[in-house]
Amino acid sequence: MDDQEKKIKPKYIDDGHTIYNMDVDGMPNKRPKNNEGLGLTRRERRAVIRAALLHFLPILFGIIVCFTLVMILLYFWLK
């Protein structure tokens, strides 16, 4: 009789409460809508884009140089 009483489990009834907060920061529906923008003029916007491109140009150049160097080394190694 003891074994039968241990095997009987109470039936779980879902009451809908949340055990853990499932909110994730940065999800699209959680981001605030900002329609104001930066308020830049056309000239300022071009200056910002140009500055960003000039900032990333040395990085791009470094990647191209490294890729070329690897290709040259592979060419001579597999020759």
C-alpha positions in Angstrom: 0.0 0.0 0.0 2.8 2.4 0.7 4.2 2.1 -2.9 0.8 3.0 -4.4 0.5 6.1 -2.4 4.0 7.3 -3.4 3.2 6.8 -7.2 0.1 9.0 -7.1 1.2 12.5 -7.9 -1.0 15.6 -7.6 -2.2 16.8 -11.0 -0.5 20.1 -12.0 -3.0 22.9 -12.9 -1.5 25.8 -14.9 -2.7 29.0 -13.4 -0.9 31.2 -15.9 1.6 33.0 -13.6 5.1 33.6 -14.8 7.9 32.0 -12.9 10.7 33.9 -14.6 10.8 37.3 -16.4 11.2 36.6 -20.1 11.7 40.2 -21.2 14.9 40.7 -23.2 16.4 44.1 -23.5 16.8 45.3 -27.0 13.9 43.3 -28.6 12.2 45.2 -31.4 8.9 45.6 -29.7 10.6 46.8 -26.5 12.7 49.6 -28.2 11.3 53.1 -27.8 10.3 54.8 -31.0 12.5 57.8 -31.8 11.3 59.5 -34.9 13.1 62.8 -34.2 16.5 61.7 -35.5 19.6 63.8 -35.1 18.3 66.9 -36.9 21.3 67.1 -39.2 21.4 69.2 -42.3 22.4 67.7 -45.6 25.9 69.1 -45.3 26.3 67.8 -41.8 25.0 64.4 -42.7 27.5 64.1 -45.5 30.3 65.2 -43.2 29.3 62.5 -40.7 29.2 59.8 -43.4 32.6 61.0 -44.8 34.2 60.9 -41.3 32.9 57.4 -40.7 34.2 56.2 -44.0 37.6 57.8 -43.4 37.7 56.1 -39.9 37.1 52.6 -41.3 39.3 53.0 -44.4 42.5 52.0 -42.6 40.8 48.9 -41.2 39.5 47.9 -44.7 43.0 48.5 -46.1 44.5 46.3 -43.4 42.1 43.5 -44.1 42.9 43.7 -47.9 46.6 43.6 -47.2 46.3 40.6 -44.9 44.1 38.8 -47.4 46.6 39.5 -50.2 49.5 38.4 -48.0 47.8 35.1 -47.2 47.1 34.5 -50.9 50.7 35.2 -51.8 51.9 32.8 -49.1 49.5 30.1 -50.2 50.6 30.6 -53.8 54.3 30.0 -52.9 53.6 27.2 -50.4 51.4 25.2 -52.8 53.6 25.8 -55.9 
